[in-house]
Amino acid sequence: MSAPRVAVFAFDIAEASQIKTIRAIRAAGAGVESLSFRRDNMNAGFQPDWEDTPLGHAPNGVGPRRILALLRGGMRVLLRRRALRRADVFLARNLDMALLALLGRWASGNRAPLVYQCLDIHGLFARRGPLAALARRAEAMVLRRTHRLVLSSPRFLEAHFGPVHDWQGKTQVIENRIFWPGSPPPRPAAALRNPGPLRVGWVGTLRCPRTLALLAETADRMGPRVQIVLRGVVHGHQLPDFGKVISASPNMHYDGPYAYPEGLAQAYSGLDCVWAQDLWQRGGNSDWLLPNRLYEAGYFGCPSIAIAGTETACVVRGRALGLVIPEARADILVPALEASHTARGQLRRGLLARPDDAFCLTTDEIARMLD
């Protein structure tokens, strides 16, 4: 039996989690052709080493320019309709890519199953007004044609797909764990770090103004007793004052972006704990998602910090991954950091005693997704 061929409709071919998904599919033994947009958020020089059809540039946000990009992308999908006849599975992340996947499926005459992958619930779905209603209607249409819904957090089903769409079809949760294309790097020793300022990390996609403000206030309150270390890709359209905030705080340091996943070991090196909570869309997506940081930090023995009432906090508390504080306020975070020295040591030892697959994605999960 020949290997299955997957047509991946990618919202940003250079985005780390999108690359991770495609590499994991290939490692599971499937062939891949991607049809992809590109944004300007990260990995500007990235070039895929698999067959890829560029769909053009996609701007951030929802608006006329995004719709125009989708229309142009749709024309390029139509031009690939003959090649799409070979696909055994159509995989699309997020609503706009699922619509293009259905277009390609229809134009090619290929009735291969559609897998709809969701790593975030866009705030648009919870709004009122004609555009939000249209988005929900479009997603309902996609779900009627979806063979399997793949979620990175079980809360997405409870908070969105269940109550909004009454989804009762096939569902698979594949959390945002690390995928190593080769052998994983060695994990650090369980010994505590040398004495010195407490090192608190914010690692990954840096796009949340509330988190930046919280960490800046924490740095100001604690002074030389703490170093706030930021590593990853800064979304300038969300954090226009990022450079100004960093330069104003002598105990905040931005160490730049890193390669994924090769740079993870260095990104988490020397950190005592990690700010894991997403505050970007509180009351919605931020309360429901499970971020990459949970698994990356856990693999490298760094306890995570989360906010009570979120799915992130439920997992942090339930799996003993770190600390949970009641609110995202500096006057709460500072005493929690100061009082948690013993707890952090115990958490670190517990994290590093766990098997790798507690934090790493397996090809078996991907194979089930494509079944």
TORKOL-4160 file (C-alpha; in steps of 0.2 Angstrom, whole numbers, padded with zeros to 4 digits, m for minus):
371
<pt num="1" X="0000" Y="0000" Z="0000"/>
<pt num="2" X="0007" Y="0017" Z="m0005"/>
<pt num="3" X="0010" Y="0031" Z="0008"/>
<pt num="4" X="m0005" Y="0043" Z="0009"/>
<pt num="5" X="m0004" Y="0060" Z="0002"/>
<pt num="6" X="m0009" Y="0075" Z="0012"/>
<pt num="7" X="m0014" Y="0092" Z="0004"/>
<pt num="8" X="m0010" Y="0104" Z="0018"/>
<pt num="9" X="m0018" Y="0121" Z="0017"/>
<pt num="10" X="m0006" Y="0132" Z="0027"/>
<pt num="11" X="m0010" Y="0149" Z="0034"/>
<pt num="12" X="0008" Y="0154" Z="0035"/>
<pt num="13" X="0021" Y="0142" Z="0029"/>
<pt num="14" X="0035" Y="0150" Z="0040"/>
<pt num="15" X="0025" Y="0149" Z="0056"/>
<pt num="16" X="0034" Y="0137" Z="0068"/>
<pt num="17" X="0018" Y="0126" Z="0073"/>
<pt num="18" X="0013" Y="0125" Z="0054"/>
<pt num="19" X="0031" Y="0118" Z="0050"/>
<pt num="20" X="0030" Y="0106" Z="0065"/>
<pt num="21" X="0013" Y="0099" Z="0059"/>
<pt num="22" X="0020" Y="0096" Z="0041"/>
<pt num="23" X="0036" Y="0088" Z="0048"/>
<pt num="24" X="0027" Y="0077" Z="0059"/>
<pt num="25" X="0015" Y="0071" Z="0045"/>
<pt num="26" X="0031" Y="0067" Z="0034"/>
<pt num="27" X="0039" Y="0058" Z="0049"/>
<pt num="28" X="0023" Y="0048" Z="0050"/>
<pt num="29" X="0026" Y="0041" Z="0033"/>
<pt num="30" X="0014" Y="0052" Z="0023"/>
<pt num="31" X="0018" Y="0063" Z="0008"/>
<pt num="32" X="0014" Y="0081" Z="0008"/>
<pt num="33" X="0010" Y="0095" Z="m0004"/>
<pt num="34" X="0006" Y="0112" Z="0004"/>
<pt num="35" X="m0003" Y="0126" Z="m0003"/>
<pt num="36" X="0002" Y="0141" Z="0008"/>
<pt num="37" X="0001" Y="0159" Z="0012"/>
<pt num="38" X="0016" Y="0168" Z="0020"/>
<pt num="39" X="0015" Y="0182" Z="0033"/>
<pt num="40" X="0029" Y="0193" Z="0040"/>
<pt num="41" X="0029" Y="0187" Z="0058"/>
<pt num="42" X="0043" Y="0175" Z="0058"/>
<pt num="43" X="0056" Y="0165" Z="0049"/>
<pt num="44" X="0057" Y="0177" Z="0034"/>
<pt num="45" X="0070" Y="0166" Z="0025"/>
<pt num="46" X="0062" Y="0149" Z="0028"/>
<pt num="47" X="0060" Y="0139" Z="0012"/>
<pt num="48" X="0050" Y="0122" Z="0013"/>
<pt num="49" X="0059" Y="0106" Z="0008"/>
<pt num="50" X="0043" Y="0098" Z="0002"/>
<pt num="51" X="0032" Y="0102" Z="m0013"/>
<pt num="52" X="0024" Y="0119" Z="m0010"/>
<pt num="53" X="0012" Y="0130" Z="m0020"/>
<pt num="54" X="0013" Y="0149" Z="m0014"/>
<pt num="55" X="m0004" Y="0157" Z="m0012"/>
<pt num="56" X="0004" Y="0174" Z="m0009"/>
<pt num="57" X="0006" Y="0186" Z="0006"/>
<pt num="58" X="m0008" Y="0186" Z="0019"/>
<pt num="59" X="m0009" Y="0201" Z="0031"/>
<pt num="60" X="m0013" Y="0200" Z="0049"/>
<pt num="61" X="m0030" Y="0203" Z="0056"/>
<pt num="62" X="m0047" Y="0202" Z="0048"/>
<pt num="63" X="m0052" Y="0215" Z="0035"/>
<pt num="64" X="m0053" Y="0219" Z="0016"/>
<pt num="65" X="m0034" Y="0216" Z="0013"/>
<pt num="66" X="m0036" Y="0198" Z="0021"/>
<pt num="67" X="m0051" Y="0195" Z="0010"/>
<pt num="68" X="m0043" Y="0200" Z="m0006"/>
<pt num="69" X="m0028" Y="0189" Z="m0001"/>
<pt num="70" X="m0040" Y="0174" Z="0001"/>
<pt num="71" X="m0048" Y="0178" Z="m0016"/>
<pt num="72" X="m0031" Y="0178" Z="m0025"/>
<pt num="73" X="m0026" Y="0162" Z="m0015"/>
<pt num="74" X="m0042" Y="0154" Z="m0021"/>
<pt num="75" X="m0037" Y="0157" Z="m0039"/>
<pt num="76" X="m0021" Y="0149" Z="m0037"/>
<pt num="77" X="m0029" Y="0134" Z="m0028"/>
<pt num="78" X="m0040" Y="0132" Z="m0044"/>
<pt num="79" X="m0024" Y="0132" Z="m0055"/>
<pt num="80" X="m0019" Y="0117" Z="m0044"/>
<pt num="81" X="m0035" Y="0107" Z="m0046"/>
<pt num="82" X="m0027" Y="0093" Z="m0056"/>
<pt num="83" X="m0013" Y="0090" Z="m0044"/>
<pt num="84" X="m0026" Y="0090" Z="m0029"/>
<pt num="85" X="m0034" Y="0075" Z="m0037"/>
<pt num="86" X="m0020" Y="0064" Z="m0030"/>
<pt num="87" X="m0023" Y="0069" Z="m0012"/>
<pt num="88" X="m0029" Y="0056" Z="0001"/>
<pt num="89" X="m0033" Y="0069" Z="0014"/>
<pt num="90" X="m0036" Y="0088" Z="0014"/>
<pt num="91" X="m0029" Y="0096" Z="0030"/>
<pt num="92" X="m0033" Y="0114" Z="0034"/>
<pt num="93" X="m0029" Y="0125" Z="0049"/>
<pt num="94" X="m0042" Y="0138" Z="0053"/>
<pt num="95" X="m0058" Y="0143" Z="0044"/>
<pt num="96" X="m0050" Y="0153" Z="0029"/>
<pt num="97" X="m0039" Y="0139" Z="0025"/>
<pt num="98" X="m0053" Y="0126" Z="0027"/>
<pt num="99" X="m0064" Y="0136" Z="0014"/>
<pt num="100" X="m0049" Y="0136" Z="0002"/>
<pt num="101" X="m0047" Y="0117" Z="0005"/>
<pt num="102" X="m0066" Y="0114" Z="0001"/>
<pt num="103" X="m0063" Y="0125" Z="m0015"/>
<pt num="104" X="m0049" Y="0114" Z="m0020"/>
<pt num="105" X="m0059" Y="0098" Z="m0016"/>
<pt num="106" X="m0073" Y="0103" Z="m0026"/>
<pt num="107" X="m0063" Y="0110" Z="m0041"/>
<pt num="108" X="m0053" Y="0094" Z="m0042"/>
<pt num="109" X="m0068" Y="0082" Z="m0040"/>
<pt num="110" X="m0058" Y="0073" Z="m0026"/>
<pt num="111" X="m0069" Y="0068" Z="m0012"/>
<pt num="112" X="m0055" Y="0064" Z="0000"/>
<pt num="113" X="m0059" Y="0068" Z="0018"/>
<pt num="114" X="m0056" Y="0085" Z="0026"/>
<pt num="115" X="m0047" Y="0087" Z="0043"/>
<pt num="116" X="m0051" Y="0103" Z="0051"/>
<pt num="117" X="m0037" Y="0108" Z="0063"/>
<pt num="118" X="m0040" Y="0122" Z="0076"/>
<pt num="119" X="m0026" Y="0129" Z="0087"/>
<pt num="120" X="m0035" Y="0145" Z="0092"/>
<pt num="121" X="m0053" Y="0151" Z="0092"/>
<pt num="122" X="m0053" Y="0169" Z="0084"/>
<pt num="123" X="m0062" Y="0182" Z="0094"/>
<pt num="124" X="m0073" Y="0186" Z="0078"/>
<pt num="125" X="m0083" Y="0170" Z="0082"/>
<pt num="126" X="m0089" Y="0177" Z="0099"/>
<pt num="127" X="m0094" Y="0195" Z="0092"/>
<pt num="128" X="m0110" Y="0202" Z="0087"/>
<pt num="129" X="m0114" Y="0209" Z="0070"/>
<pt num="130" X="m0115" Y="0203" Z="0052"/>
<pt num="131" X="m0097" Y="0199" Z="0049"/>
<pt num="132" X="m0097" Y="0188" Z="0065"/>
<pt num="133" X="m0113" Y="0179" Z="0060"/>
<pt num="134" X="m0106" Y="0176" Z="0042"/>
<pt num="135" X="m0090" Y="0168" Z="0050"/>
<pt num="136" X="m0100" Y="0157" Z="0061"/>
<pt num="137" X="m0111" Y="0152" Z="0046"/>
<pt num="138" X="m0096" Y="0148" Z="0036"/>
<pt num="139" X="m0088" Y="0138" Z="0049"/>
<pt num="140" X="m0105" Y="0128" Z="0051"/>
<pt num="141" X="m0104" Y="0124" Z="0032"/>
<pt num="142" X="m0086" Y="0118" Z="0034"/>
<pt num="143" X="m0090" Y="0107" Z="0049"/>
<pt num="144" X="m0104" Y="0099" Z="0039"/>
<pt num="145" X="m0090" Y="0093" Z="0027"/>
<pt num="146" X="m0077" Y="0089" Z="0040"/>
<pt num="147" X="m0072" Y="0071" Z="0043"/>
<pt num="148" X="m0062" Y="0075" Z="0058"/>
<pt num="149" X="m0060" Y="0090" Z="0070"/>
<pt num="150" X="m0042" Y="0091" Z="0077"/>
<pt num="151" X="m0040" Y="0103" Z="0092"/>
<pt num="152" X="m0025" Y="0108" Z="0103"/>
<pt num="153" X="m0036" Y="0110" Z="0118"/>
<pt num="154" X="m0051" Y="0101" Z="0124"/>
<pt num="155" X="m0059" Y="0117" Z="0130"/>
<pt num="156" X="m0062" Y="0122" Z="0112"/>
<pt num="157" X="m0075" Y="0109" Z="0111"/>
<pt num="158" X="m0083" Y="0114" Z="0127"/>
<pt num="159" X="m0083" Y="0132" Z="0124"/>
<pt num="160" X="m0085" Y="0134" Z="0105"/>
<pt num="161" X="m0088" Y="0119" Z="0094"/>
<pt num="162" X="m0101" Y="0111" Z="0106"/>
<pt num="163" X="m0112" Y="0126" Z="0111"/>
<pt num="164" X="m0110" Y="0136" Z="0094"/>
<pt num="165" X="m0111" Y="0122" Z="0082"/>
<pt num="166" X="m0117" Y="0107" Z="0092"/>
<pt num="167" X="m0102" Y="0097" Z="0085"/>
<pt num="168" X="m0104" Y="0078" Z="0088"/>
<pt num="169" X="m0092" Y="0072" Z="0075"/>
<pt num="170" X="m0075" Y="0064" Z="0076"/>
<pt num="171" X="m0064" Y="0074" Z="0087"/>
<pt num="172" X="m0046" Y="0072" Z="0091"/>
<pt num="173" X="m0036" Y="0082" Z="0104"/>
<pt num="174" X="m0017" Y="0084" Z="0099"/>
<pt num="175" X="m0009" Y="0096" Z="0111"/>
<pt num="176" X="0004" Y="0108" Z="0106"/>
<pt num="177" X="0019" Y="0097" Z="0112"/>
<pt num="178" X="0036" Y="0098" Z="0104"/>
<pt num="179" X="0040" Y="0088" Z="0088"/>
<pt num="180" X="0059" Y="0084" Z="0086"/>
<pt num="181" X="0063" Y="0080" Z="0068"/>
<pt num="182" X="0078" Y="0070" Z="0074"/>
<pt num="183" X="0084" Y="0064" Z="0090"/>
<pt num="184" X="0078" Y="0075" Z="0105"/>
<pt num="185" X="0092" Y="0085" Z="0114"/>
<pt num="186" X="0097" Y="0079" Z="0131"/>
<pt num="187" X="0087" Y="0086" Z="0146"/>
<pt num="188" X="0096" Y="0096" Z="0159"/>
<pt num="189" X="0101" Y="0090" Z="0176"/>
<pt num="190" X="0088" Y="0092" Z="0190"/>
<pt num="191" X="0100" Y="0102" Z="0201"/>
<pt num="192" X="0095" Y="0120" Z="0205"/>
<pt num="193" X="0103" Y="0135" Z="0196"/>
<pt num="194" X="0117" Y="0144" Z="0205"/>
<pt num="195" X="0112" Y="0158" Z="0217"/>
<pt num="196" X="0108" Y="0175" Z="0209"/>
<pt num="197" X="0093" Y="0185" Z="0203"/>
<pt num="198" X="0078" Y="0175" Z="0199"/>
<pt num="199" X="0076" Y="0172" Z="0181"/>
<pt num="200" X="0059" Y="0173" Z="0174"/>
<pt num="201" X="0056" Y="0169" Z="0155"/>
<pt num="202" X="0044" Y="0174" Z="0142"/>
<pt num="203" X="0047" Y="0163" Z="0127"/>
<pt num="204" X="0040" Y="0160" Z="0110"/>
<pt num="205" X="0028" Y="0171" Z="0101"/>
<pt num="206" X="0028" Y="0188" Z="0110"/>
<pt num="207" X="0012" Y="0197" Z="0105"/>
<pt num="208" X="0002" Y="0201" Z="0122"/>
<pt num="209" X="0002" Y="0219" Z="0128"/>
<pt num="210" X="m0005" Y="0214" Z="0145"/>
<pt num="211" X="0009" Y="0201" Z="0148"/>
<pt num="212" X="0023" Y="0214" Z="0143"/>
<pt num="213" X="0015" Y="0227" Z="0155"/>
<pt num="214" X="0014" Y="0214" Z="0169"/>
<pt num="215" X="0032" Y="0208" Z="0167"/>
<pt num="216" X="0038" Y="0226" Z="0166"/>
<pt num="217" X="0029" Y="0231" Z="0182"/>
<pt num="218" X="0036" Y="0215" Z="0191"/>
<pt num="219" X="0053" Y="0220" Z="0185"/>
<pt num="220" X="0051" Y="0237" Z="0192"/>
<pt num="221" X="0044" Y="0231" Z="0209"/>
<pt num="222" X="0058" Y="0217" Z="0212"/>
<pt num="223" X="0073" Y="0227" Z="0205"/>
<pt num="224" X="0089" Y="0218" Z="0205"/>
<pt num="225" X="0081" Y="0202" Z="0213"/>
<pt num="226" X="0074" Y="0197" Z="0196"/>
<pt num="227" X="0079" Y="0196" Z="0178"/>
<pt num="228" X="0065" Y="0195" Z="0165"/>
<pt num="229" X="0072" Y="0186" Z="0150"/>
<pt num="230" X="0062" Y="0187" Z="0134"/>
<pt num="231" X="0066" Y="0176" Z="0119"/>
<pt num="232" X="0056" Y="0173" Z="0103"/>
<pt num="233" X="0047" Y="0182" Z="0089"/>
<pt num="234" X="0040" Y="0199" Z="0093"/>
<pt num="235" X="0024" Y="0204" Z="0084"/>
<pt num="236" X="0027" Y="0222" Z="0081"/>
<pt num="237" X="0009" Y="0226" Z="0076"/>
<pt num="238" X="0003" Y="0220" Z="0093"/>
<pt num="239" X="0018" Y="0227" Z="0103"/>
<pt num="240" X="0023" Y="0243" Z="0095"/>
<pt num="241" X="0032" Y="0250" Z="0111"/>
<pt num="242" X="0041" Y="0234" Z="0114"/>
<pt num="243" X="0059" Y="0241" Z="0112"/>
<pt num="244" X="0054" Y="0256" Z="0123"/>
<pt num="245" X="0048" Y="0245" Z="0137"/>
<pt num="246" X="0064" Y="0234" Z="0137"/>
<pt num="247" X="0076" Y="0249" Z="0136"/>
<pt num="248" X="0067" Y="0257" Z="0151"/>
<pt num="249" X="0069" Y="0242" Z="0162"/>
<pt num="250" X="0088" Y="0237" Z="0166"/>
<pt num="251" X="0082" Y="0220" Z="0172"/>
<pt num="252" X="0073" Y="0216" Z="0157"/>
<pt num="253" X="0082" Y="0208" Z="0142"/>
<pt num="254" X="0077" Y="0203" Z="0125"/>
<pt num="255" X="0088" Y="0189" Z="0118"/>
<pt num="256" X="0081" Y="0189" Z="0101"/>
<pt num="257" X="0072" Y="0175" Z="0091"/>
<pt num="258" X="0078" Y="0157" Z="0090"/>
<pt num="259" X="0076" Y="0142" Z="0078"/>
<pt num="260" X="0062" Y="0130" Z="0081"/>
<pt num="261" X="0065" Y="0117" Z="0088"/>
<pt num="262" X="0084" Y="0117" Z="0087"/>
<pt num="263" X="0085" Y="0133" Z="0098"/>
<pt num="264" X="0073" Y="0128" Z="0112"/>
<pt num="265" X="0087" Y="0121" Z="0123"/>
<pt num="266" X="0096" Y="0138" Z="0123"/>
<pt num="267" X="0080" Y="0148" Z="0124"/>
<pt num="268" X="0075" Y="0139" Z="0141"/>
<pt num="269" X="0093" Y="0138" Z="0147"/>
<pt num="270" X="0096" Y="0146" Z="0164"/>
<pt num="271" X="0077" Y="0150" Z="0168"/>
<pt num="272" X="0070" Y="0147" Z="0185"/>
<pt num="273" X="0052" Y="0148" Z="0179"/>
<pt num="274" X="0042" Y="0153" Z="0163"/>
<pt num="275" X="0027" Y="0164" Z="0161"/>
<pt num="276" X="0015" Y="0153" Z="0151"/>
<pt num="277" X="m0002" Y="0161" Z="0152"/>
<pt num="278" X="m0009" Y="0170" Z="0136"/>
<pt num="279" X="m0018" Y="0186" Z="0141"/>
<pt num="280" X="m0020" Y="0192" Z="0123"/>
<pt num="281" X="m0039" Y="0187" Z="0122"/>
<pt num="282" X="m0045" Y="0185" Z="0140"/>
<pt num="283" X="m0063" Y="0179" Z="0141"/>
<pt num="284" X="m0061" Y="0169" Z="0126"/>
<pt num="285" X="m0047" Y="0160" Z="0116"/>
<pt num="286" X="m0034" Y="0165" Z="0130"/>
<pt num="287" X="m0044" Y="0156" Z="0143"/>
<pt num="288" X="m0046" Y="0140" Z="0132"/>
<pt num="289" X="m0030" Y="0137" Z="0124"/>
<pt num="290" X="m0015" Y="0127" Z="0129"/>
<pt num="291" X="0001" Y="0136" Z="0124"/>
<pt num="292" X="0017" Y="0128" Z="0117"/>
<pt num="293" X="0027" Y="0135" Z="0132"/>
<pt num="294" X="0019" Y="0122" Z="0144"/>
<pt num="295" X="0027" Y="0108" Z="0135"/>
<pt num="296" X="0043" Y="0116" Z="0130"/>
<pt num="297" X="0046" Y="0123" Z="0148"/>
<pt num="298" X="0041" Y="0106" Z="0155"/>
<pt num="299" X="0054" Y="0096" Z="0144"/>
<pt num="300" X="0068" Y="0108" Z="0150"/>
<pt num="301" X="0062" Y="0107" Z="0168"/>
<pt num="302" X="0056" Y="0125" Z="0170"/>
<pt num="303" X="0040" Y="0127" Z="0180"/>
<pt num="304" X="0026" Y="0137" Z="0172"/>
<pt num="305" X="0016" Y="0151" Z="0179"/>
<pt num="306" X="m0003" Y="0152" Z="0174"/>
<pt num="307" X="m0019" Y="0161" Z="0179"/>
<pt num="308" X="m0033" Y="0153" Z="0189"/>
<pt num="309" X="m0049" Y="0150" Z="0179"/>
<pt num="310" X="m0040" Y="0146" Z="0162"/>
<pt num="311" X="m0037" Y="0129" Z="0154"/>
<pt num="312" X="m0019" Y="0133" Z="0155"/>
<pt num="313" X="m0020" Y="0134" Z="0174"/>
<pt num="314" X="m0031" Y="0118" Z="0175"/>
<pt num="315" X="m0017" Y="0108" Z="0166"/>
<pt num="316" X="m0003" Y="0116" Z="0176"/>
<pt num="317" X="m0011" Y="0112" Z="0192"/>
<pt num="318" X="m0018" Y="0095" Z="0187"/>
<pt num="319" X="m0001" Y="0089" Z="0180"/>
<pt num="320" X="0010" Y="0098" Z="0192"/>
<pt num="321" X="0018" Y="0109" Z="0179"/>
<pt num="322" X="0021" Y="0124" Z="0189"/>
<pt num="323" X="0012" Y="0138" Z="0199"/>
<pt num="324" X="m0005" Y="0145" Z="0198"/>
<pt num="325" X="m0009" Y="0163" Z="0204"/>
<pt num="326" X="m0027" Y="0170" Z="0206"/>
<pt num="327" X="m0025" Y="0186" Z="0195"/>
<pt num="328" X="m0013" Y="0193" Z="0182"/>
<pt num="329" X="m0007" Y="0207" Z="0194"/>
<pt num="330" X="0011" Y="0212" Z="0199"/>
<pt num="331" X="0006" Y="0214" Z="0217"/>
<pt num="332" X="0001" Y="0195" Z="0217"/>
<pt num="333" X="0015" Y="0189" Z="0205"/>
<pt num="334" X="0029" Y="0197" Z="0215"/>
<pt num="335" X="0026" Y="0188" Z="0232"/>
<pt num="336" X="0022" Y="0172" Z="0223"/>
<pt num="337" X="0039" Y="0172" Z="0215"/>
<pt num="338" X="0048" Y="0177" Z="0231"/>
<pt num="339" X="0039" Y="0163" Z="0241"/>
<pt num="340" X="0041" Y="0149" Z="0228"/>
<pt num="341" X="0059" Y="0144" Z="0229"/>
<pt num="342" X="0057" Y="0127" Z="0237"/>
<pt num="343" X="0041" Y="0123" Z="0227"/>
<pt num="344" X="0051" Y="0128" Z="0211"/>
<pt num="345" X="0065" Y="0115" Z="0215"/>
<pt num="346" X="0052" Y="0101" Z="0218"/>
<pt num="347" X="0043" Y="0105" Z="0202"/>
<pt num="348" X="0059" Y="0105" Z="0192"/>
<pt num="349" X="0064" Y="0088" Z="0199"/>
<pt num="350" X="0047" Y="0082" Z="0195"/>
<pt num="351" X="0046" Y="0088" Z="0177"/>
<pt num="352" X="0063" Y="0081" Z="0173"/>
<pt num="353" X="0059" Y="0064" Z="0180"/>
<pt num="354" X="0045" Y="0062" Z="0168"/>
<pt num="355" X="0047" Y="0053" Z="0151"/>
<pt num="356" X="0050" Y="0063" Z="0135"/>
<pt num="357" X="0033" Y="0059" Z="0128"/>
<pt num="358" X="0024" Y="0069" Z="0142"/>
<pt num="359" X="0030" Y="0084" Z="0132"/>
<pt num="360" X="0033" Y="0078" Z="0114"/>
<pt num="361" X="0022" Y="0074" Z="0100"/>
<pt num="362" X="0022" Y="0056" Z="0093"/>
<pt num="363" X="0020" Y="0050" Z="0075"/>
<pt num="364" X="0006" Y="0038" Z="0081"/>
<pt num="365" X="m0005" Y="0053" Z="0085"/>
<pt num="366" X="m0002" Y="0060" Z="0068"/>
<pt num="367" X="m0006" Y="0043" Z="0060"/>
<pt num="368" X="m0022" Y="0043" Z="0069"/>
<pt num="369" X="m0026" Y="0060" Z="0063"/>
<pt num="370" X="m0024" Y="0055" Z="0045"/>
<pt num="371" X="m0033" Y="0038" Z="0047"/>
